[in-house]
Amino acid sequence: MIKPNVLINNRPYYDIGTAAQVLNTSVRSVQRIMARNGIQYMRHNRRPFISPESIDEYIERKTVRAKIFLNKEATR
């Protein structure tokens, strides 16, 4: 897991480049997600920063759950 690279008020945050690495996508994609209010971020000195909790919430919202759970007996 990639650790947050910025501390603001003793709280860890990711810059956009590091957030893109965590999400395994491009910087432009992270900017699009932010523009569509898909992920919460804060601005500090005009630069956006994303908290690890915001990334976790975004991943949780976008995770598709399986509708049917197979038990071990059904697969044999």
PyMOL Python script that loads the backbone (N, CA, C, O; Angstrom):
from pymol import cmd

cmd.read_pdbstr("""\
ATOM      1  N   MET A   1       0.840  -1.180   0.000  1.00  0.00           N
ATOM      2  CA  MET A   1       0.000   0.000   0.000  1.00  0.00           C
ATOM      3  C   MET A   1       0.882   1.239   0.000  1.00  0.00           C
ATOM      4  O   MET A   1       1.874   1.311   0.725  1.00  0.00           O
ATOM      5  N   ILE A   2       0.519   2.185  -0.799  1.00  0.00           N
ATOM      6  CA  ILE A   2       1.270   3.434  -0.891  1.00  0.00           C
ATOM      7  C   ILE A   2       0.832   4.344   0.249  1.00  0.00           C
ATOM      8  O   ILE A   2      -0.362   4.549   0.465  1.00  0.00           O
ATOM      9  N   LYS A   3       1.791   4.881   0.966  1.00  0.00           N
ATOM     10  CA  LYS A   3       1.477   5.732   2.108  1.00  0.00           C
ATOM     11  C   LYS A   3       1.237   7.166   1.646  1.00  0.00           C
ATOM     12  O   LYS A   3       1.819   7.612   0.657  1.00  0.00           O
ATOM     13  N   PRO A   4       0.366   7.893   2.376  1.00  0.00           N
ATOM     14  CA  PRO A   4       0.143   9.307   2.049  1.00  0.00           C
ATOM     15  C   PRO A   4       1.455  10.083   2.123  1.00  0.00           C
ATOM     16  O   PRO A   4       2.297   9.827   2.984  1.00  0.00           O
ATOM     17  N   ASN A   5       1.611  11.019   1.219  1.00  0.00           N
ATOM     18  CA  ASN A   5       2.897  11.713   1.125  1.00  0.00           C
ATOM     19  C   ASN A   5       2.877  13.146   1.631  1.00  0.00           C
ATOM     20  O   ASN A   5       3.900  13.827   1.564  1.00  0.00           O
ATOM     21  N   VAL A   6       1.733  13.629   2.142  1.00  0.00           N
ATOM     22  CA  VAL A   6       1.643  15.013   2.619  1.00  0.00           C
ATOM     23  C   VAL A   6       0.966  15.018   3.986  1.00  0.00           C
ATOM     24  O   VAL A   6      -0.040  14.339   4.191  1.00  0.00           O
ATOM     25  N   LEU A   7       1.522  15.785   4.915  1.00  0.00           N
ATOM     26  CA  LEU A   7       0.885  15.977   6.211  1.00  0.00           C
ATOM     27  C   LEU A   7       0.386  17.419   6.302  1.00  0.00           C
ATOM     28  O   LEU A   7       1.161  18.362   6.145  1.00  0.00           O
ATOM     29  N   ILE A   8      -0.908  17.582   6.556  1.00  0.00           N
ATOM     30  CA  ILE A   8      -1.496  18.901   6.757  1.00  0.00           C
ATOM     31  C   ILE A   8      -2.230  18.849   8.083  1.00  0.00           C
ATOM     32  O   ILE A   8      -3.151  18.050   8.256  1.00  0.00           O
ATOM     33  N   ASN A   9      -1.826  19.699   9.022  1.00  0.00           N
ATOM     34  CA  ASN A   9      -2.382  19.685  10.378  1.00  0.00           C
ATOM     35  C   ASN A   9      -2.281  18.299  11.008  1.00  0.00           C
ATOM     36  O   ASN A   9      -3.212  17.834  11.665  1.00  0.00           O
ATOM     37  N   ASN A  10      -1.152  17.655  10.801  1.00  0.00           N
ATOM     38  CA  ASN A  10      -0.859  16.317  11.336  1.00  0.00           C
ATOM     39  C   ASN A  10      -1.809  15.241  10.835  1.00  0.00           C
ATOM     40  O   ASN A  10      -1.969  14.212  11.491  1.00  0.00           O
ATOM     41  N   ARG A  11      -2.434  15.452   9.702  1.00  0.00           N
ATOM     42  CA  ARG A  11      -3.295  14.448   9.077  1.00  0.00           C
ATOM     43  C   ARG A  11      -2.706  14.095   7.716  1.00  0.00           C
ATOM     44  O   ARG A  11      -2.268  14.981   6.983  1.00  0.00           O
ATOM     45  N   PRO A  12      -2.693  12.803   7.371  1.00  0.00           N
ATOM     46  CA  PRO A  12      -2.090  12.393   6.096  1.00  0.00           C
ATOM     47  C   PRO A  12      -3.028  12.636   4.911  1.00  0.00           C
ATOM     48  O   PRO A  12      -4.239  12.446   5.018  1.00  0.00           O
ATOM     49  N   TYR A  13      -2.466  13.049   3.806  1.00  0.00           N
ATOM     50  CA  TYR A  13      -3.204  13.265   2.560  1.00  0.00           C
ATOM     51  C   TYR A  13      -2.350  12.806   1.388  1.00  0.00           C
ATOM     52  O   TYR A  13      -1.124  12.748   1.475  1.00  0.00           O
ATOM     53  N   TYR A  14      -3.025  12.480   0.293  1.00  0.00           N
ATOM     54  CA  TYR A  14      -2.359  12.163  -0.963  1.00  0.00           C
ATOM     55  C   TYR A  14      -2.441  13.376  -1.877  1.00  0.00           C
ATOM     56  O   TYR A  14      -3.445  14.087  -1.887  1.00  0.00           O
ATOM     57  N   ASP A  15      -1.376  13.611  -2.646  1.00  0.00           N
ATOM     58  CA  ASP A  15      -1.514  14.565  -3.740  1.00  0.00           C
ATOM     59  C   ASP A  15      -2.138  13.810  -4.913  1.00  0.00           C
ATOM     60  O   ASP A  15      -2.330  12.597  -4.826  1.00  0.00           O
ATOM     61  N   ILE A  16      -2.450  14.490  -5.986  1.00  0.00           N
ATOM     62  CA  ILE A  16      -3.167  13.847  -7.091  1.00  0.00           C
ATOM     63  C   ILE A  16      -2.345  12.730  -7.728  1.00  0.00           C
ATOM     64  O   ILE A  16      -2.892  11.680  -8.069  1.00  0.00           O
ATOM     65  N   GLY A  17      -1.061  12.939  -7.891  1.00  0.00           N
ATOM     66  CA  GLY A  17      -0.216  11.916  -8.509  1.00  0.00           C
ATOM     67  C   GLY A  17      -0.168  10.635  -7.693  1.00  0.00           C
ATOM     68  O   GLY A  17      -0.244   9.539  -8.250  1.00  0.00           O
ATOM     69  N   THR A  18      -0.043  10.763  -6.391  1.00  0.00           N
ATOM     70  CA  THR A  18      -0.007   9.584  -5.532  1.00  0.00           C
ATOM     71  C   THR A  18      -1.375   8.917  -5.468  1.00  0.00           C
ATOM     72  O   THR A  18      -1.467   7.690  -5.444  1.00  0.00           O
ATOM     73  N   ALA A  19      -2.441   9.718  -5.441  1.00  0.00           N
ATOM     74  CA  ALA A  19      -3.799   9.160  -5.455  1.00  0.00           C
ATOM     75  C   ALA A  19      -4.030   8.361  -6.738  1.00  0.00           C
ATOM     76  O   ALA A  19      -4.690   7.322  -6.716  1.00  0.00           O
ATOM     77  N   ALA A  20      -3.492   8.843  -7.843  1.00  0.00           N
ATOM     78  CA  ALA A  20      -3.615   8.119  -9.111  1.00  0.00           C
ATOM     79  C   ALA A  20      -2.899   6.769  -9.031  1.00  0.00           C
ATOM     80  O   ALA A  20      -3.391   5.777  -9.569  1.00  0.00           O
ATOM     81  N   GLN A  21      -1.759   6.725  -8.373  1.00  0.00           N
ATOM     82  CA  GLN A  21      -1.048   5.455  -8.197  1.00  0.00           C
ATOM     83  C   GLN A  21      -1.847   4.508  -7.319  1.00  0.00           C
ATOM     84  O   GLN A  21      -1.923   3.313  -7.604  1.00  0.00           O
ATOM     85  N   VAL A  22      -2.443   5.029  -6.255  1.00  0.00           N
ATOM     86  CA  VAL A  22      -3.237   4.193  -5.348  1.00  0.00           C
ATOM     87  C   VAL A  22      -4.437   3.607  -6.091  1.00  0.00           C
ATOM     88  O   VAL A  22      -4.764   2.432  -5.919  1.00  0.00           O
ATOM     89  N   LEU A  23      -5.094   4.426  -6.918  1.00  0.00           N
ATOM     90  CA  LEU A  23      -6.272   3.980  -7.660  1.00  0.00           C
ATOM     91  C   LEU A  23      -5.902   3.254  -8.956  1.00  0.00           C
ATOM     92  O   LEU A  23      -6.779   2.763  -9.667  1.00  0.00           O
ATOM     93  N   ASN A  24      -4.618   3.190  -9.255  1.00  0.00           N
ATOM     94  CA  ASN A  24      -4.126   2.527 -10.465  1.00  0.00           C
ATOM     95  C   ASN A  24      -4.764   3.123 -11.727  1.00  0.00           C
ATOM     96  O   ASN A  24      -5.274   2.402 -12.585  1.00  0.00           O
ATOM     97  N   THR A  25      -4.720   4.432 -11.813  1.00  0.00           N
ATOM     98  CA  THR A  25      -5.281   5.151 -12.946  1.00  0.00           C
ATOM     99  C   THR A  25      -4.404   6.360 -13.246  1.00  0.00           C
ATOM    100  O   THR A  25      -3.361   6.543 -12.618  1.00  0.00           O
ATOM    101  N   SER A  26      -4.816   7.174 -14.189  1.00  0.00           N
ATOM    102  CA  SER A  26      -4.020   8.344 -14.558  1.00  0.00           C
ATOM    103  C   SER A  26      -4.408   9.555 -13.713  1.00  0.00           C
ATOM    104  O   SER A  26      -5.458   9.578 -13.071  1.00  0.00           O
ATOM    105  N   VAL A  27      -3.543  10.548 -13.730  1.00  0.00           N
ATOM    106  CA  VAL A  27      -3.811  11.795 -13.019  1.00  0.00           C
ATOM    107  C   VAL A  27      -5.052  12.460 -13.603  1.00  0.00           C
ATOM    108  O   VAL A  27      -5.876  12.998 -12.863  1.00  0.00           O
ATOM    109  N   ARG A  28      -5.187  12.424 -14.910  1.00  0.00           N
ATOM    110  CA  ARG A  28      -6.353  13.027 -15.564  1.00  0.00           C
ATOM    111  C   ARG A  28      -7.650  12.352 -15.117  1.00  0.00           C
ATOM    112  O   ARG A  28      -8.664  13.026 -14.933  1.00  0.00           O
ATOM    113  N   SER A  29      -7.628  11.043 -14.944  1.00  0.00           N
ATOM    114  CA  SER A  29      -8.823  10.338 -14.470  1.00  0.00           C
ATOM    115  C   SER A  29      -9.191  10.764 -13.052  1.00  0.00           C
ATOM    116  O   SER A  29     -10.370  10.928 -12.739  1.00  0.00           O
ATOM    117  N   VAL A  30      -8.200  10.941 -12.206  1.00  0.00           N
ATOM    118  CA  VAL A  30      -8.470  11.415 -10.838  1.00  0.00           C
ATOM    119  C   VAL A  30      -9.058  12.822 -10.886  1.00  0.00           C
ATOM    120  O   VAL A  30      -9.973  13.136 -10.124  1.00  0.00           O
ATOM    121  N   GLN A  31      -8.544  13.667 -11.769  1.00  0.00           N
ATOM    122  CA  GLN A  31      -9.093  15.017 -11.905  1.00  0.00           C
ATOM    123  C   GLN A  31     -10.547  14.966 -12.377  1.00  0.00           C
ATOM    124  O   GLN A  31     -11.375  15.748 -11.910  1.00  0.00           O
ATOM    125  N   ARG A  32     -10.861  14.057 -13.293  1.00  0.00           N
ATOM    126  CA  ARG A  32     -12.254  13.897 -13.755  1.00  0.00           C
ATOM    127  C   ARG A  32     -13.161  13.444 -12.626  1.00  0.00           C
ATOM    128  O   ARG A  32     -14.270  13.957 -12.474  1.00  0.00           O
ATOM    129  N   ILE A  33     -12.699  12.488 -11.834  1.00  0.00           N
ATOM    130  CA  ILE A  33     -13.480  11.996 -10.695  1.00  0.00           C
ATOM    131  C   ILE A  33     -13.738  13.135  -9.714  1.00  0.00           C
ATOM    132  O   ILE A  33     -14.845  13.276  -9.195  1.00  0.00           O
ATOM    133  N   MET A  34     -12.723  13.938  -9.464  1.00  0.00           N
ATOM    134  CA  MET A  34     -12.878  15.076  -8.556  1.00  0.00           C
ATOM    135  C   MET A  34     -13.859  16.093  -9.123  1.00  0.00           C
ATOM    136  O   MET A  34     -14.669  16.647  -8.380  1.00  0.00           O
ATOM    137  N   ALA A  35     -13.800  16.344 -10.419  1.00  0.00           N
ATOM    138  CA  ALA A  35     -14.690  17.323 -11.048  1.00  0.00           C
ATOM    139  C   ALA A  35     -16.141  16.879 -10.994  1.00  0.00           C
ATOM    140  O   ALA A  35     -17.046  17.710 -10.920  1.00  0.00           O
ATOM    141  N   ARG A  36     -16.365  15.578 -11.030  1.00  0.00           N
ATOM    142  CA  ARG A  36     -17.739  15.043 -10.970  1.00  0.00           C
ATOM    143  C   ARG A  36     -18.191  14.804  -9.539  1.00  0.00           C
ATOM    144  O   ARG A  36     -19.222  14.171  -9.314  1.00  0.00           O
ATOM    145  N   ASN A  37     -17.433  15.302  -8.570  1.00  0.00           N
ATOM    146  CA  ASN A  37     -17.718  15.126  -7.149  1.00  0.00           C
ATOM    147  C   ASN A  37     -17.786  13.655  -6.759  1.00  0.00           C
ATOM    148  O   ASN A  37     -18.541  13.279  -5.863  1.00  0.00           O
ATOM    149  N   GLY A  38     -16.998  12.830  -7.430  1.00  0.00           N
ATOM    150  CA  GLY A  38     -16.962  11.411  -7.128  1.00  0.00           C
ATOM    151  C   GLY A  38     -16.097  11.086  -5.928  1.00  0.00           C
ATOM    152  O   GLY A  38     -16.257  10.040  -5.300  1.00  0.00           O
ATOM    153  N   ILE A  39     -15.183  11.981  -5.614  1.00  0.00           N
ATOM    154  CA  ILE A  39     -14.289  11.771  -4.482  1.00  0.00           C
ATOM    155  C   ILE A  39     -14.095  13.103  -3.769  1.00  0.00           C
ATOM    156  O   ILE A  39     -13.935  14.145  -4.404  1.00  0.00           O
ATOM    157  N   GLN A  40     -14.112  13.051  -2.461  1.00  0.00           N
ATOM    158  CA  GLN A  40     -13.948  14.277  -1.682  1.00  0.00           C
ATOM    159  C   GLN A  40     -12.475  14.658  -1.615  1.00  0.00           C
ATOM    160  O   GLN A  40     -11.601  13.796  -1.521  1.00  0.00           O
ATOM    161  N   TYR A  41     -12.220  15.936  -1.664  1.00  0.00           N
ATOM    162  CA  TYR A  41     -10.853  16.427  -1.564  1.00  0.00           C
ATOM    163  C   TYR A  41     -10.869  17.790  -0.897  1.00  0.00           C
ATOM    164  O   TYR A  41     -11.922  18.410  -0.752  1.00  0.00           O
ATOM    165  N   MET A  42      -9.710  18.243  -0.497  1.00  0.00           N
ATOM    166  CA  MET A  42      -9.593  19.582   0.083  1.00  0.00           C
ATOM    167  C   MET A  42      -8.499  20.337  -0.656  1.00  0.00           C
ATOM    168  O   MET A  42      -7.574  19.747  -1.214  1.00  0.00           O
ATOM    169  N   ARG A  43      -8.628  21.626  -0.645  1.00  0.00           N
ATOM    170  CA  ARG A  43      -7.611  22.466  -1.284  1.00  0.00           C
ATOM    171  C   ARG A  43      -6.765  23.117  -0.197  1.00  0.00           C
ATOM    172  O   ARG A  43      -7.274  23.642   0.794  1.00  0.00           O
ATOM    173  N   HIS A  44      -5.470  23.063  -0.417  1.00  0.00           N
ATOM    174  CA  HIS A  44      -4.523  23.708   0.487  1.00  0.00           C
ATOM    175  C   HIS A  44      -3.509  24.424  -0.394  1.00  0.00           C
ATOM    176  O   HIS A  44      -2.807  23.790  -1.182  1.00  0.00           O
ATOM    177  N   ASN A  45      -3.434  25.732  -0.263  1.00  0.00           N
ATOM    178  CA  ASN A  45      -2.571  26.547  -1.125  1.00  0.00           C
ATOM    179  C   ASN A  45      -2.871  26.298  -2.597  1.00  0.00           C
ATOM    180  O   ASN A  45      -1.962  26.158  -3.414  1.00  0.00           O
ATOM    181  N   ARG A  46      -4.144  26.244  -2.917  1.00  0.00           N
ATOM    182  CA  ARG A  46      -4.664  26.064  -4.287  1.00  0.00           C
ATOM    183  C   ARG A  46      -4.412  24.688  -4.885  1.00  0.00           C
ATOM    184  O   ARG A  46      -4.744  24.457  -6.047  1.00  0.00           O
ATOM    185  N   ARG A  47      -3.839  23.780  -4.127  1.00  0.00           N
ATOM    186  CA  ARG A  47      -3.580  22.426  -4.626  1.00  0.00           C
ATOM    187  C   ARG A  47      -4.544  21.455  -3.970  1.00  0.00           C
ATOM    188  O   ARG A  47      -4.771  21.542  -2.763  1.00  0.00           O
ATOM    189  N   PRO A  48      -5.113  20.540  -4.726  1.00  0.00           N
ATOM    190  CA  PRO A  48      -6.044  19.570  -4.132  1.00  0.00           C
ATOM    191  C   PRO A  48      -5.297  18.406  -3.469  1.00  0.00           C
ATOM    192  O   PRO A  48      -4.285  17.924  -3.977  1.00  0.00           O
ATOM    193  N   PHE A  49      -5.817  17.979  -2.341  1.00  0.00           N
ATOM    194  CA  PHE A  49      -5.285  16.835  -1.614  1.00  0.00           C
ATOM    195  C   PHE A  49      -6.450  15.923  -1.239  1.00  0.00           C
ATOM    196  O   PHE A  49      -7.551  16.388  -0.947  1.00  0.00           O
ATOM    197  N   ILE A  50      -6.187  14.620  -1.251  1.00  0.00           N
ATOM    198  CA  ILE A  50      -7.229  13.633  -1.004  1.00  0.00           C
ATOM    199  C   ILE A  50      -6.838  12.809   0.216  1.00  0.00           C
ATOM    200  O   ILE A  50      -5.709  12.328   0.316  1.00  0.00           O
ATOM    201  N   SER A  51      -7.778  12.651   1.140  1.00  0.00           N
ATOM    202  CA  SER A  51      -7.503  11.864   2.337  1.00  0.00           C
ATOM    203  C   SER A  51      -7.618  10.374   2.024  1.00  0.00           C
ATOM    204  O   SER A  51      -8.349   9.990   1.111  1.00  0.00           O
ATOM    205  N   PRO A  52      -6.911   9.539   2.763  1.00  0.00           N
ATOM    206  CA  PRO A  52      -7.032   8.090   2.557  1.00  0.00           C
ATOM    207  C   PRO A  52      -8.461   7.596   2.776  1.00  0.00           C
ATOM    208  O   PRO A  52      -8.903   6.663   2.106  1.00  0.00           O
ATOM    209  N   GLU A  53      -9.182   8.215   3.707  1.00  0.00           N
ATOM    210  CA  GLU A  53     -10.567   7.824   3.962  1.00  0.00           C
ATOM    211  C   GLU A  53     -11.442   8.094   2.737  1.00  0.00           C
ATOM    212  O   GLU A  53     -12.329   7.300   2.424  1.00  0.00           O
ATOM    213  N   SER A  54     -11.203   9.198   2.049  1.00  0.00           N
ATOM    214  CA  SER A  54     -11.976   9.523   0.849  1.00  0.00           C
ATOM    215  C   SER A  54     -11.733   8.495  -0.253  1.00  0.00           C
ATOM    216  O   SER A  54     -12.658   8.107  -0.966  1.00  0.00           O
ATOM    217  N   ILE A  55     -10.502   8.066  -0.385  1.00  0.00           N
ATOM    218  CA  ILE A  55     -10.186   7.048  -1.390  1.00  0.00           C
ATOM    219  C   ILE A  55     -10.857   5.729  -1.027  1.00  0.00           C
ATOM    220  O   ILE A  55     -11.406   5.051  -1.896  1.00  0.00           O
ATOM    221  N   ASP A  56     -10.816   5.364   0.251  1.00  0.00           N
ATOM    222  CA  ASP A  56     -11.472   4.126   0.687  1.00  0.00           C
ATOM    223  C   ASP A  56     -12.976   4.180   0.441  1.00  0.00           C
ATOM    224  O   ASP A  56     -13.565   3.197  -0.006  1.00  0.00           O
ATOM    225  N   GLU A  57     -13.601   5.322   0.729  1.00  0.00           N
ATOM    226  CA  GLU A  57     -15.038   5.478   0.486  1.00  0.00           C
ATOM    227  C   GLU A  57     -15.361   5.373  -1.001  1.00  0.00           C
ATOM    228  O   GLU A  57     -16.351   4.748  -1.381  1.00  0.00           O
ATOM    229  N   TYR A  58     -14.534   5.980  -1.836  1.00  0.00           N
ATOM    230  CA  TYR A  58     -14.745   5.921  -3.283  1.00  0.00           C
ATOM    231  C   TYR A  58     -14.651   4.482  -3.784  1.00  0.00           C
ATOM    232  O   TYR A  58     -15.488   4.039  -4.569  1.00  0.00           O
ATOM    233  N   ILE A  59     -13.632   3.756  -3.330  1.00  0.00           N
ATOM    234  CA  ILE A  59     -13.466   2.363  -3.751  1.00  0.00           C
ATOM    235  C   ILE A  59     -14.650   1.525  -3.282  1.00  0.00           C
ATOM    236  O   ILE A  59     -15.148   0.680  -4.026  1.00  0.00           O
ATOM    237  N   GLU A  60     -15.099   1.754  -2.057  1.00  0.00           N
ATOM    238  CA  GLU A  60     -16.238   1.001  -1.527  1.00  0.00           C
ATOM    239  C   GLU A  60     -17.499   1.259  -2.343  1.00  0.00           C
ATOM    240  O   GLU A  60     -18.255   0.329  -2.626  1.00  0.00           O
ATOM    241  N   ARG A  61     -17.734   2.518  -2.723  1.00  0.00           N
ATOM    242  CA  ARG A  61     -18.918   2.865  -3.527  1.00  0.00           C
ATOM    243  C   ARG A  61     -18.867   2.234  -4.908  1.00  0.00           C
ATOM    244  O   ARG A  61     -19.904   1.849  -5.449  1.00  0.00           O
ATOM    245  N   LYS A  62     -17.691   2.122  -5.479  1.00  0.00           N
ATOM    246  CA  LYS A  62     -17.546   1.607  -6.838  1.00  0.00           C
ATOM    247  C   LYS A  62     -17.384   0.092  -6.911  1.00  0.00           C
ATOM    248  O   LYS A  62     -17.360  -0.474  -8.004  1.00  0.00           O
ATOM    249  N   THR A  63     -17.273  -0.564  -5.771  1.00  0.00           N
ATOM    250  CA  THR A  63     -17.120  -2.013  -5.758  1.00  0.00           C
ATOM    251  C   THR A  63     -18.463  -2.671  -6.048  1.00  0.00           C
ATOM    252  O   THR A  63     -19.469  -2.357  -5.411  1.00  0.00           O
ATOM    253  N   VAL A  64     -18.470  -3.573  -7.001  1.00  0.00           N
ATOM    254  CA  VAL A  64     -19.688  -4.296  -7.374  1.00  0.00           C
ATOM    255  C   VAL A  64     -19.697  -5.615  -6.616  1.00  0.00           C
ATOM    256  O   VAL A  64     -18.764  -6.410  -6.717  1.00  0.00           O
ATOM    257  N   ARG A  65     -20.741  -5.830  -5.872  1.00  0.00           N
ATOM    258  CA  ARG A  65     -20.873  -7.054  -5.078  1.00  0.00           C
ATOM    259  C   ARG A  65     -21.496  -8.170  -5.919  1.00  0.00           C
ATOM    260  O   ARG A  65     -22.324  -7.906  -6.791  1.00  0.00           O
ATOM    261  N   ALA A  66     -21.102  -9.392  -5.661  1.00  0.00           N
ATOM    262  CA  ALA A  66     -21.664 -10.542  -6.348  1.00  0.00           C
ATOM    263  C   ALA A  66     -23.108 -10.747  -5.892  1.00  0.00           C
ATOM    264  O   ALA A  66     -23.420 -10.604  -4.710  1.00  0.00           O
ATOM    265  N   LYS A  67     -23.984 -11.084  -6.840  1.00  0.00           N
ATOM    266  CA  LYS A  67     -25.387 -11.297  -6.501  1.00  0.00           C
ATOM    267  C   LYS A  67     -25.625 -12.700  -5.973  1.00  0.00           C
ATOM    268  O   LYS A  67     -26.507 -12.903  -5.138  1.00  0.00           O
ATOM    269  N   ILE A  68     -24.860 -13.665  -6.443  1.00  0.00           N
ATOM    270  CA  ILE A  68     -25.038 -15.054  -6.035  1.00  0.00           C
ATOM    271  C   ILE A  68     -23.728 -15.546  -5.421  1.00  0.00           C
ATOM    272  O   ILE A  68     -22.658 -15.419  -6.016  1.00  0.00           O
ATOM    273  N   PHE A  69     -23.836 -16.098  -4.242  1.00  0.00           N
ATOM    274  CA  PHE A  69     -22.669 -16.682  -3.601  1.00  0.00           C
ATOM    275  C   PHE A  69     -22.746 -18.192  -3.774  1.00  0.00           C
ATOM    276  O   PHE A  69     -23.750 -18.809  -3.417  1.00  0.00           O
ATOM    277  N   LEU A  70     -21.715 -18.776  -4.307  1.00  0.00           N
ATOM    278  CA  LEU A  70     -21.671 -20.217  -4.514  1.00  0.00           C
ATOM    279  C   LEU A  70     -21.037 -20.872  -3.294  1.00  0.00           C
ATOM    280  O   LEU A  70     -20.010 -20.417  -2.790  1.00  0.00           O
ATOM    281  N   ASN A  71     -21.661 -21.940  -2.832  1.00  0.00           N
ATOM    282  CA  ASN A  71     -21.021 -22.671  -1.751  1.00  0.00           C
ATOM    283  C   ASN A  71     -20.138 -23.766  -2.345  1.00  0.00           C
ATOM    284  O   ASN A  71     -20.213 -24.046  -3.542  1.00  0.00           O
ATOM    285  N   LYS A  72     -19.322 -24.370  -1.531  1.00  0.00           N
ATOM    286  CA  LYS A  72     -18.339 -25.340  -2.019  1.00  0.00           C
ATOM    287  C   LYS A  72     -19.009 -26.581  -2.594  1.00  0.00           C
ATOM    288  O   LYS A  72     -18.487 -27.181  -3.534  1.00  0.00           O
ATOM    289  N   GLU A  73     -20.155 -26.975  -2.048  1.00  0.00           N
ATOM    290  CA  GLU A  73     -20.836 -28.167  -2.526  1.00  0.00           C
ATOM    291  C   GLU A  73     -21.399 -27.976  -3.937  1.00  0.00           C
ATOM    292  O   GLU A  73     -21.454 -28.935  -4.707  1.00  0.00           O
ATOM    293  N   ALA A  74     -21.809 -26.783  -4.283  1.00  0.00           N
ATOM    294  CA  ALA A  74     -22.392 -26.521  -5.594  1.00  0.00           C
ATOM    295  C   ALA A  74     -21.330 -26.552  -6.700  1.00  0.00           C
ATOM    296  O   ALA A  74     -21.670 -26.775  -7.862  1.00  0.00           O
ATOM    297  N   THR A  75     -20.075 -26.338  -6.368  1.00  0.00           N
ATOM    298  CA  THR A  75     -19.025 -26.302  -7.386  1.00  0.00           C
ATOM    299  C   THR A  75     -18.463 -27.694  -7.671  1.00  0.00           C
ATOM    300  O   THR A  75     -17.698 -27.850  -8.622  1.00  0.00           O
ATOM    301  N   ARG A  76     -18.810 -28.695  -6.892  1.00  0.00           N
ATOM    302  CA  ARG A  76     -18.267 -30.046  -7.106  1.00  0.00           C
ATOM    303  C   ARG A  76     -19.066 -30.830  -8.085  1.00  0.00           C
ATOM    304  O   ARG A  76     -18.736 -31.981  -8.370  1.00  0.00           O
TER     305      ARG A  76
END
""", "prot")
cmd.dss("prot")
cmd.show_as("cartoon", "prot")
cmd.util.cbc("prot")
cmd.orient("prot")
